Amino acid sequence: MRLVVEHPAIVCRMCPSAKTDVIAEEGRQVLRHRRCRRTWQPYDTSPSPAPDYRSAYRTAPPEHEEDETLTALQAGLDTATAAAKAAGQRRPDPMAHRLLLLSRAALADRRAYATELGHLRGGVTVTQVEHALDHADTAAAVLRGFDVDTDGVYAAGPLRAAHPVWDDEPDTGGAYVRQGYTEWTRVERAPFSGT
């Protein structure tokens, strides 16, 4: 199948310009931005300005490490919640809760993406893909719901959780998660860089 695009109006997420070409790379057609020379696959183009999959998760740890981090985050949050409840206080640090939701949604997004690629390679069934996508959509909706309920106080990114693009475009749950994950890793780079 050949992608035919003469003047694609696709904006590079790294540059404020839509000057994009279709080029051949390793026998496939990819999109390349004229100014920064960044390339990406056409299927990585999202209807939102959120980062694509590779940009969002390029510094992410392996999935098994992310699983361990999630377990530790959940245990820490459970302990803090129990201590706060015993002291008659409100829930502890909402930012810790958001970090758990963000990490959970990002891992689900990564697994859904890997499952889709597995299906394209013939090793994963449609049912498995649908299950992974449903799980990722649910995790993204929970994260966005938290951000909307807290008026975006703990979230960061160019588009707030209440922005209509997240409702108007299909399949933007992953894009919302990638935006949040990118902003979090930009600010909190140390946990992923090993420094």
KEKEDREN-672893 format. One record per residue (C-alpha): x, z, y; residue in one letter; residue number from 1. Coordinates in steps of 0.05 Angstrom, whole numbers, padded with zeros to 5 digits, m for minus. Each point is the difference from the previous one (the first is absolute). Last residue first. Layout:
BEGIN
+--------+--------+--------+---+-----+
:     c1 :     c3 :     c2 : r :   k :
+--------+--------+--------+---+-----+
:      X :      Z :      Y : a : NUM :
...
+--------+--------+--------+---+-----+
END
This chain:
BEGIN
+--------+--------+--------+---+-----+
:     c1 :     c3 :     c2 : r :   k :
+--------+--------+--------+---+-----+
:  00417 :  00750 :  00199 : t : 195 :
: m00031 : m00028 : m00064 : g : 194 :
: m00034 : m00056 :  00038 : s : 193 :
: m00070 :  00018 : m00023 : f : 192 :
: m00007 :  00073 :  00023 : p : 191 :
:  00042 : m00015 :  00062 : a : 190 :
: m00044 : m00055 :  00030 : r : 189 :
: m00054 :  00047 :  00026 : e : 188 :
: m00019 : m00036 :  00064 : v : 187 :
:  00007 : m00072 : m00026 : r : 186 :
: m00022 :  00023 : m00069 : t : 185 :
: m00065 :  00027 :  00030 : w : 184 :
: m00013 : m00061 :  00042 : e : 183 :
:  00011 : m00046 : m00059 : t : 182 :
: m00044 :  00043 : m00045 : y : 181 :
: m00057 :  00000 :  00051 : g : 180 :
:  00002 : m00076 :  00009 : q : 179 :
:  00006 : m00011 : m00075 : r : 178 :
: m00060 :  00045 : m00012 : v : 177 :
: m00042 : m00039 :  00050 : y : 176 :
:  00022 : m00066 : m00031 : a : 175 :
: m00018 :  00025 : m00069 : g : 174 :
: m00070 :  00017 :  00023 : g : 173 :
: m00006 : m00067 :  00035 : t : 172 :
: m00031 : m00036 : m00059 : d : 171 :
: m00054 : m00035 :  00039 : p : 170 :
:  00001 : m00002 :  00076 : e : 169 :
: m00054 :  00029 :  00045 : d : 168 :
:  00006 :  00074 : m00018 : d : 167 :
:  00075 :  00011 :  00010 : w : 166 :
: m00002 : m00050 :  00058 : v : 165 :
: m00051 :  00046 :  00034 : p : 164 :
:  00052 :  00051 :  00023 : h : 163 :
: m00020 :  00071 : m00020 : a : 162 :
:  00065 :  00012 : m00038 : a : 161 :
:  00042 : m00018 :  00060 : r : 160 :
:  00037 : m00065 :  00004 : l : 159 :
:  00073 : m00002 :  00023 : p : 158 :
:  00021 :  00056 : m00046 : g : 157 :
:  00000 :  00076 : m00005 : a : 156 :
: m00046 :  00050 : m00034 : a : 155 :
: m00003 :  00076 :  00008 : y : 154 :
: m00046 :  00002 :  00061 : v : 153 :
: m00039 : m00061 : m00024 : g : 152 :
: m00067 :  00030 :  00020 : d : 151 :
:  00005 :  00052 : m00056 : t : 150 :
: m00061 : m00029 : m00036 : d : 149 :
:  00025 : m00071 :  00011 : v : 148 :
:  00069 :  00016 : m00029 : d : 147 :
: m00030 :  00036 : m00060 : f : 146 :
: m00047 : m00059 : m00013 : g : 145 :
:  00060 : m00047 :  00005 : r : 144 :
:  00037 :  00039 : m00053 : l : 143 :
: m00062 :  00005 : m00045 : v : 142 :
: m00014 : m00075 :  00009 : a : 141 :
:  00073 : m00017 : m00018 : a : 140 :
: m00004 :  00042 : m00064 : a : 139 :
: m00066 : m00034 : m00019 : t : 138 :
:  00027 : m00069 :  00013 : d : 137 :
:  00063 :  00014 : m00041 : a : 136 :
: m00042 :  00026 : m00059 : h : 135 :
: m00046 : m00060 :  00005 : d : 134 :
:  00060 : m00047 :  00001 : l : 133 :
:  00031 :  00033 : m00061 : a : 132 :
: m00066 : m00004 : m00039 : h : 131 :
: m00011 : m00072 :  00020 : e : 130 :
:  00071 : m00018 : m00022 : v : 129 :
: m00009 :  00035 : m00066 : q : 128 :
: m00066 : m00036 : m00012 : t : 127 :
:  00032 : m00067 :  00017 : v : 126 :
:  00050 :  00013 : m00055 : t : 125 :
:  00075 :  00010 :  00009 : v : 124 :
:  00059 : m00036 : m00032 : g : 123 :
: m00013 : m00071 :  00022 : g : 122 :
:  00051 : m00006 :  00056 : r : 121 :
: m00055 : m00005 :  00052 : l : 120 :
: m00032 :  00062 : m00032 : h : 119 :
:  00065 :  00038 :  00006 : g : 118 :
:  00004 : m00020 :  00074 : l : 117 :
: m00070 :  00029 :  00010 : e : 116 :
:  00021 :  00063 : m00037 : t : 115 :
:  00062 :  00008 :  00044 : a : 114 :
: m00044 : m00006 :  00062 : y : 113 :
: m00049 :  00051 : m00027 : a : 112 :
:  00057 :  00047 : m00016 : r : 111 :
:  00029 : m00006 :  00070 : r : 110 :
: m00068 :  00012 :  00032 : d : 109 :
: m00012 :  00061 : m00045 : a : 108 :
:  00068 :  00027 :  00020 : l : 107 :
: m00015 : m00011 :  00073 : a : 106 :
: m00069 :  00034 : m00007 : a : 105 :
:  00029 :  00062 : m00033 : r : 104 :
:  00057 :  00005 :  00050 : s : 103 :
: m00050 : m00007 :  00058 : l : 102 :
: m00048 :  00051 : m00029 : l : 101 :
:  00057 :  00050 : m00012 : l : 100 :
:  00028 : m00012 :  00069 : l :  99 :
: m00070 :  00010 :  00029 : r :  98 :
: m00006 :  00068 : m00034 : h :  97 :
:  00069 :  00020 :  00026 : a :  96 :
: m00023 : m00022 :  00069 : m :  95 :
: m00062 :  00043 : m00006 : p :  94 :
:  00045 :  00062 : m00001 : d :  93 :
: m00036 :  00057 : m00036 : p :  92 :
: m00074 :  00005 : m00011 : r :  91 :
: m00035 :  00053 :  00042 : r :  90 :
:  00019 :  00072 : m00006 : q :  89 :
: m00031 :  00058 : m00039 : g :  88 :
:  00068 :  00023 : m00025 : a :  87 :
: m00018 : m00016 : m00072 : a :  86 :
: m00024 : m00069 :  00023 : k :  85 :
:  00066 : m00013 :  00036 : a :  84 :
:  00040 :  00020 : m00061 : a :  83 :
: m00043 : m00044 : m00046 : a :  82 :
:  00007 : m00059 :  00047 : t :  81 :
:  00075 :  00009 :  00005 : a :  80 :
:  00007 :  00003 : m00075 : t :  79 :
: m00044 : m00062 : m00010 : d :  78 :
:  00038 : m00037 :  00054 : l :  77 :
:  00067 :  00015 : m00033 : g :  76 :
: m00026 : m00020 : m00068 : a :  75 :
: m00029 : m00065 :  00027 : q :  74 :
:  00064 : m00017 :  00037 : l :  73 :
:  00042 :  00015 : m00062 : a :  72 :
: m00044 : m00044 : m00044 : t :  71 :
:  00001 : m00055 :  00052 : l :  70 :
:  00076 :  00003 :  00005 : t :  69 :
:  00006 : m00004 : m00076 : e :  68 :
: m00046 : m00062 :  00000 : d :  67 :
:  00041 : m00030 :  00056 : e :  66 :
:  00062 :  00010 : m00042 : e :  65 :
: m00034 : m00037 : m00058 : h :  64 :
: m00021 : m00056 :  00047 : e :  63 :
:  00070 : m00014 :  00025 : p :  62 :
:  00014 :  00023 :  00071 : p :  61 :
: m00028 : m00038 :  00059 : a :  60 :
:  00050 : m00032 :  00048 : t :  59 :
: m00027 : m00071 : m00005 : r :  58 :
: m00071 :  00025 : m00006 : y :  57 :
: m00033 : m00023 :  00065 : a :  56 :
:  00042 : m00062 :  00011 : s :  55 :
: m00010 : m00024 : m00071 : r :  54 :
: m00075 :  00011 :  00000 : y :  53 :
: m00014 : m00033 :  00067 : d :  52 :
: m00001 :  00041 :  00064 : p :  51 :
: m00067 :  00012 :  00035 : a :  50 :
: m00023 : m00051 :  00052 : p :  49 :
: m00064 : m00012 : m00040 : s :  48 :
: m00026 : m00063 : m00035 : p :  47 :
:  00058 :  00008 : m00050 : s :  46 :
:  00052 : m00051 : m00019 : t :  45 :
:  00037 :  00022 : m00063 : d :  44 :
: m00035 : m00055 : m00040 : y :  43 :
:  00038 : m00051 :  00043 : p :  42 :
:  00067 :  00028 : m00023 : q :  41 :
:  00046 :  00026 :  00053 : w :  40 :
:  00060 : m00023 :  00041 : t :  39 :
:  00034 :  00030 :  00061 : r :  38 :
:  00037 : m00051 :  00043 : r :  37 :
: m00008 :  00046 :  00061 : c :  36 :
: m00022 : m00056 :  00048 : r :  35 :
: m00028 : m00055 : m00044 : r :  34 :
: m00038 :  00045 : m00048 : h :  33 :
:  00004 : m00025 : m00071 : r :  32 :
: m00059 : m00008 : m00048 : l :  31 :
:  00015 : m00016 : m00073 : v :  30 :
: m00008 : m00060 : m00045 : q :  29 :
:  00031 :  00008 : m00068 : r :  28 :
:  00060 : m00032 : m00035 : g :  27 :
:  00048 :  00056 :  00019 : e :  26 :
: m00020 : m00005 :  00073 : e :  25 :
: m00037 : m00060 :  00028 : a :  24 :
: m00024 :  00006 :  00072 : i :  23 :
: m00067 :  00009 :  00036 : v :  22 :
:  00012 :  00014 :  00074 : d :  21 :
: m00024 :  00056 :  00045 : t :  20 :
: m00004 :  00005 :  00076 : k :  19 :
: m00051 :  00056 :  00007 : a :  18 :
:  00040 :  00044 :  00046 : s :  17 :
:  00007 :  00074 :  00015 : p :  16 :
:  00055 :  00012 : m00051 : c :  15 :
:  00007 :  00046 : m00060 : m :  14 :
: m00071 : m00007 : m00027 : r :  13 :
:  00006 : m00076 :  00003 : c :  12 :
: m00065 : m00029 :  00024 : v :  11 :
: m00033 : m00055 : m00039 : i :  10 :
: m00033 : m00056 :  00040 : a :   9 :
:  00025 : m00052 : m00050 : p :   8 :
:  00018 : m00067 :  00031 : h :   7 :
:  00004 : m00053 : m00054 : e :   6 :
: m00021 :  00041 : m00061 : v :   5 :
: m00002 : m00031 : m00069 : v :   4 :
:  00013 :  00048 : m00056 : l :   3 :
:  00014 : m00039 : m00063 : r :   2 :
: m00028 :  00019 : m00068 : m :   1 :
+--------+--------+--------+---+-----+
END
